[in-house]
Amino acid sequence: MERRPGVPRLLREINDRAALELLLETGPMTRGQIGDLTGLSKVTASQTLARLEERGLVEVVGTQAGGRGPNAALYSVIPSSAYVAGLEVGPELISAAVADIHGRTVSEVTVEPGADDDPVPVVHDAIVKACRGAKLSLSKLRGIVIGTPGVVDPRSGDVRFSFDLPGWHEGIHEALAGDLRRKVTIENDVNLAAIAERHDGAAKGLDDFVLLWASRGLGLAVMLGGRLHRGRSGSAGEIGYLPVPGVPLPEDIRTAPGRLPSLAGGLQSLVSAEAVTELARGYGFAAGSATECVKVAVAAGAEGEPLLDEIAHRLALGVAAVCVILDPGLVVLAGEVGHAGGEALTSRVEEAVARICPVRPQVVTTAVKDGNPVRRGAVLAALEEAREELLAG
């Protein structure tokens, strides 16, 4: 008979991965529970847990009362077995958080970019400060994900262009990885918000939905089959360019290298923060920002309904265009304006879509509890990378 000395080792690796993955997904479990859910015998489950303990990956965290016998030990993945960093980068602030392997935030900081156009030292400073707050060295991080506005090239990992972040250009991705001496992932901020929504929010557990981000600008994330759809060039979801009736088309969007394309025209010109603020003034709501205008309109009751109706009608133009192509079933309205409008706005968007579109999706407000859904999505994306590395062990 042919000998295959590698098989026992392969089986051990498979068993270790199965047990570790189960503990990461489910939380503390007894040896018997792990055996039942993985199909391992009591002896094999014990051997598997012993190996994971020896590797410094799991530990006993308590006991669970059983039947007539002694209480069973509860095993859990050691929180410090891996750490990750998630960042949201904006034109005025950079927010960074460090989380343990369970996704619990252990440190968070906010820094101002200042006058430095080079994002590398600014990002480095934010991550180092967050690590310092967690009493960790930067070398302990197993995943770093950065959320930015703009289009991210799925091939190079670079930001192709961003109106708010002109310093983020080709070569920054490689420069960040070289500076931090580890893998770095840059992702569109709205895509990360959708990851947080699927994990913690209104789309929890759903494989198909879209997230419409209404804030300073307008963005869309598309989740299909449980995976983000980024498009060939990473431009899927750039809904601000959508041509809509009665609005000039965007012009000169393909510009020379180093210049940013114009955002004048298209759906963006109807529902940007500036457009909403201007619209609100016409209805007698002169607040300091688009978010405040929407909040005041919601609080005003019947007096604010005409403004909310008009904002909903404008947003519905974009939602309807997406729904007749994708038919996602669920549309999550997020971003500062979307969050401020709440159910008063989402119900109006749903009704407005039904009037102009044969597809009637459910439209709901974001339900992510974390005050920074982009950063939360970045942490979750980094955790996926770190856990895969840990499981590959």
Helices and strands as residue ranges (DSSP letters): H 6-26, E 29-30, H 31-38, H 42-54, E 58-64, E 72-77, G 79-81, E 83-89, E 94-100, E 105-111, H 119-133, G 138-140, E 141-148, E 151-152, E 159-161, H 172-180, E 185-188, H 189-200, E 209-214, E 218-224, E 227-228, G 239-241, H 268-271, H 273-282, H 290-299, G 301-304, H 305-326, E 330-334, H 335-356, E 362-365, H 373-392
